[in-house]
């Protein structure tokens, strides 16, 4: 059954709001995605504060025009299009879709995305999916900051150990 104009306006406003709120968007084409696979993907995305939404290309084009991305050629996207919105982490939607692709071969393909209000290609989305998450990057940063301090403590402890060994050797010789 066809949607009324009022329903399309509601869908359009919802899509525009999601595009405004998201830190990154991944566009996928989906083939032979079963209902159970679809539910599994939605659940994985919810766990990462992301959302999966099947969109009509016309409404997507209009919403992208409205947020200022007028140069996007939606016709280049083949097949049915779904948008994965990442609200907290820029990398999470791409990584979740990439992980899902590994488990379910041939069901989803990257077709593009939006990062920092710029359209990115499918290859760039693939590279984005291979980046570590924010928490992993924070952990690496803390480790890098902590490494010189740890090394300094070990050097100081080494000097004390050396002094203790010398005193112990002197004690044993007497």
Sine and cosine of phi, psi and omega as CSV:
sin_phi,cos_phi,sin_psi,cos_psi,sin_omega,cos_omega
0.00,0.00,0.72,-0.69,-0.04,-1.00
-0.95,0.33,0.52,-0.85,0.01,-1.00
-1.00,0.09,0.56,-0.83,0.05,-1.00
-0.97,0.22,0.24,-0.97,0.00,-1.00
-0.88,0.47,-0.61,0.79,0.02,-1.00
-0.90,0.44,-0.64,0.76,0.03,-1.00
-0.91,0.42,-0.64,0.77,0.01,-1.00
-0.91,0.42,-0.59,0.80,0.04,-1.00
-0.90,0.44,-0.67,0.74,0.03,-1.00
-0.90,0.44,-0.71,0.71,0.01,-1.00
-0.89,0.46,-0.68,0.73,0.01,-1.00
-0.88,0.48,-0.73,0.68,0.00,-1.00
-0.89,0.45,-0.63,0.78,0.05,-1.00
-0.90,0.44,-0.70,0.71,0.00,-1.00
-0.90,0.44,-0.69,0.72,0.02,-1.00
-0.88,0.47,-0.66,0.75,0.02,-1.00
-0.90,0.44,-0.67,0.74,0.02,-1.00
-0.90,0.43,-0.64,0.77,0.03,-1.00
-0.90,0.43,-0.62,0.78,0.02,-1.00
-0.92,0.39,-0.63,0.78,-0.09,-1.00
-0.99,0.16,-0.41,0.91,-0.14,-0.99
-0.98,0.17,0.56,-0.83,0.07,-1.00
-0.99,0.12,-0.51,0.86,0.08,-1.00
-0.50,-0.87,0.42,-0.91,0.03,-1.00
-0.73,-0.68,0.71,-0.70,0.06,-1.00
-0.90,-0.44,0.78,-0.62,0.06,-1.00
-0.98,-0.17,0.75,-0.66,0.01,-1.00
-0.79,-0.61,0.49,-0.87,0.21,-0.98
-0.98,-0.22,0.62,-0.78,-0.06,-1.00
-0.84,-0.54,0.72,-0.70,0.01,-1.00
-0.80,-0.59,0.68,-0.73,0.09,-1.00
0.74,0.67,0.66,0.75,0.03,-1.00
-1.00,0.05,0.90,-0.44,-0.02,-1.00
-0.98,0.21,0.24,-0.97,0.00,-1.00
-0.88,0.47,-0.67,0.74,0.00,-1.00
-0.92,0.40,-0.63,0.78,0.06,-1.00
-0.90,0.44,-0.67,0.74,0.02,-1.00
-0.87,0.50,-0.72,0.70,0.02,-1.00
-0.91,0.42,-0.64,0.77,0.02,-1.00
-0.89,0.46,-0.70,0.72,0.02,-1.00
-0.90,0.44,-0.70,0.71,0.02,-1.00
-0.87,0.49,-0.64,0.77,0.01,-1.00
-0.91,0.42,-0.70,0.71,0.02,-1.00
-0.88,0.47,-0.63,0.78,0.00,-1.00
-0.94,0.34,-0.62,0.79,0.03,-1.00
-0.87,0.49,-0.61,0.79,0.00,-1.00
-0.88,0.47,-0.42,0.91,-0.03,-1.00
-0.96,-0.30,0.37,0.93,0.00,-1.00
0.83,0.56,0.67,0.74,0.06,-1.00
-0.83,-0.56,0.23,-0.97,-0.06,-1.00
-0.63,-0.78,0.62,-0.79,-0.02,-1.00
-0.94,-0.35,0.78,-0.63,-0.05,-1.00
-0.59,-0.81,0.82,-0.58,0.10,-0.99
-0.98,0.19,0.76,-0.65,-0.08,-1.00
-0.78,-0.63,0.51,-0.86,0.14,-0.99
-0.98,0.20,0.64,-0.77,-0.06,-1.00
-0.88,0.47,-0.60,0.80,-0.02,-1.00
-0.91,0.43,-0.72,0.70,0.02,-1.00
-0.91,0.40,-0.61,0.80,0.03,-1.00
-0.90,0.44,-0.70,0.71,0.02,-1.00
-0.87,0.50,-0.70,0.71,0.01,-1.00
-0.90,0.44,-0.66,0.75,0.01,-1.00
-0.92,0.40,-0.65,0.76,0.04,-1.00
-0.91,0.42,-0.62,0.78,0.08,-1.00
-0.87,0.49,-0.66,0.75,-0.06,-1.00
-0.91,0.41,-0.56,0.83,-0.01,-1.00
-1.00,0.02,0.01,1.00,0.10,-1.00
0.96,-0.28,0.07,1.00,0.05,-1.00
-0.98,-0.18,0.97,0.23,-0.11,-0.99
-0.99,0.13,-0.35,0.94,-0.09,-1.00
-1.00,0.06,0.08,1.00,-0.07,-1.00
-0.98,0.21,0.82,-0.58,0.05,-1.00
-0.99,-0.13,0.99,-0.11,-0.04,-1.00
-0.92,0.40,-0.44,0.90,-0.04,-1.00
-0.90,0.43,-0.33,0.95,0.04,-1.00
-0.94,0.34,-0.35,0.94,0.02,-1.00
-0.98,0.18,0.85,-0.53,-0.03,-1.00
-1.00,-0.02,0.59,-0.81,0.08,-1.00
0.98,0.20,-0.23,-0.97,0.02,-1.00
-0.97,0.23,0.60,-0.80,-0.10,-0.99
-0.91,-0.42,0.68,-0.73,0.14,-0.99
-0.83,-0.56,0.55,-0.83,0.04,-1.00
-0.93,-0.38,0.71,-0.70,0.06,-1.00
-0.93,-0.38,0.91,-0.42,-0.07,-1.00
-0.99,-0.13,0.79,-0.62,0.08,-1.00
-0.96,-0.27,0.90,-0.44,-0.10,-1.00
-1.00,-0.08,-0.37,0.93,-0.07,-1.00
-0.90,-0.43,-0.79,0.62,-0.08,-1.00
-0.92,-0.39,0.74,-0.67,-0.02,-1.00
-0.93,0.38,-0.49,0.87,-0.10,-0.99
-1.00,-0.01,-0.41,0.91,-0.14,-0.99
-0.83,0.56,-0.72,0.70,-0.02,-1.00
-0.90,0.45,-0.68,0.74,0.00,-1.00
-0.90,0.43,-0.67,0.74,0.00,-1.00
-0.92,0.40,-0.66,0.75,-0.01,-1.00
-0.90,0.44,-0.67,0.74,0.02,-1.00
-0.92,0.38,-0.65,0.76,0.02,-1.00
-0.89,0.46,-0.67,0.74,0.04,-1.00
-0.89,0.45,-0.65,0.76,0.02,-1.00
-0.91,0.42,-0.62,0.78,0.04,-1.00
-0.87,0.48,-0.63,0.78,0.00,-1.00
-0.90,0.43,-0.62,0.78,-0.02,-1.00
-0.98,0.21,-0.54,0.84,-0.09,-1.00
-0.82,-0.58,0.99,0.16,-0.05,-1.00
-0.87,0.50,0.70,-0.71,0.12,-0.99
0.98,0.19,0.16,0.99,-0.02,-1.00
-0.99,-0.12,-0.57,0.82,-0.02,-1.00
-0.75,-0.66,0.56,-0.83,0.10,-0.99
-0.69,-0.73,0.65,-0.76,0.10,-0.99
-0.94,0.35,0.67,-0.74,0.10,-1.00
-0.84,-0.55,-0.17,0.98,0.02,-1.00
0.38,-0.92,-0.17,-0.98,0.01,-1.00
-0.06,-1.00,0.02,-1.00,0.06,-1.00
-0.78,-0.62,0.78,-0.63,0.06,-1.00
-0.66,-0.75,0.82,-0.57,-0.03,-1.00
0.81,0.58,0.70,0.71,0.01,-1.00
0.84,0.54,0.53,0.85,0.09,-1.00
-0.75,-0.66,0.64,-0.77,0.05,-1.00
-0.96,0.29,0.71,-0.70,0.06,-1.00
-0.85,-0.52,0.45,-0.89,-0.07,-1.00
-0.99,0.17,0.15,-0.99,0.03,-1.00
-0.88,0.47,-0.60,0.80,0.01,-1.00
-0.91,0.41,-0.63,0.77,0.02,-1.00
-0.93,0.37,-0.58,0.81,0.07,-1.00
-0.91,0.42,-0.64,0.77,0.04,-1.00
-0.87,0.49,-0.69,0.73,0.04,-1.00
-0.92,0.40,-0.62,0.78,0.03,-1.00
-0.87,0.49,-0.61,0.80,-0.03,-1.00
-0.93,0.37,-0.31,0.95,-0.02,-1.00
-1.00,-0.04,-0.10,1.00,0.03,-1.00
-0.96,0.26,0.48,-0.88,0.09,-1.00
-0.94,0.33,0.37,-0.93,0.00,-1.00
-0.96,0.28,0.16,-0.99,0.02,-1.00
-0.86,0.50,-0.68,0.74,-0.02,-1.00
-0.89,0.45,-0.64,0.77,0.04,-1.00
-0.90,0.43,-0.65,0.76,0.03,-1.00
-0.91,0.42,-0.64,0.77,0.07,-1.00
-0.88,0.47,-0.67,0.74,0.01,-1.00
-0.89,0.45,-0.66,0.75,0.04,-1.00
-0.91,0.42,-0.63,0.78,0.01,-1.00
-0.90,0.43,-0.72,0.70,0.02,-1.00
-0.89,0.46,-0.65,0.76,0.04,-1.00
-0.89,0.46,-0.65,0.76,0.01,-1.00
-0.92,0.39,-0.63,0.78,0.03,-1.00
-0.94,0.35,-0.59,0.81,-0.06,-1.00
-0.97,0.23,-0.42,0.91,-0.10,-1.00
-0.85,0.52,-0.75,0.66,0.01,-1.00
-0.89,0.46,-0.61,0.79,0.02,-1.00
-0.91,0.42,-0.69,0.72,0.02,-1.00
-0.88,0.47,-0.67,0.74,0.02,-1.00
-0.89,0.46,-0.66,0.75,0.01,-1.00
-0.90,0.44,-0.69,0.73,0.03,-1.00
-0.88,0.47,-0.67,0.75,0.01,-1.00
-0.91,0.41,-0.61,0.80,0.05,-1.00
-0.90,0.44,-0.72,0.69,0.02,-1.00
-0.89,0.45,-0.66,0.75,0.02,-1.00
-0.91,0.40,-0.56,0.83,0.02,-1.00
-0.89,0.45,-0.65,0.76,0.04,-1.00
-0.90,0.44,-0.67,0.74,0.03,-1.00
-0.91,0.42,-0.65,0.76,0.03,-1.00
-0.88,0.48,-0.67,0.74,0.02,-1.00
-0.88,0.48,-0.67,0.74,0.02,-1.00
-0.90,0.44,-0.69,0.72,0.02,-1.00
-0.89,0.46,-0.67,0.75,0.01,-1.00
-0.90,0.43,-0.63,0.77,0.02,-1.00
-0.91,0.42,-0.72,0.69,0.01,-1.00
-0.89,0.46,-0.61,0.79,0.00,-1.00
-0.92,0.40,-0.63,0.78,0.03,-1.00
-0.91,0.41,-0.62,0.78,0.04,-1.00
-0.91,0.42,-0.66,0.75,0.00,-1.00
-0.90,0.43,-0.67,0.75,-0.01,-1.00
-0.93,0.36,-0.52,0.86,-0.01,-1.00
-0.97,0.26,-0.35,0.94,-0.02,-1.00
-1.00,-0.04,0.00,0.00,0.00,0.00
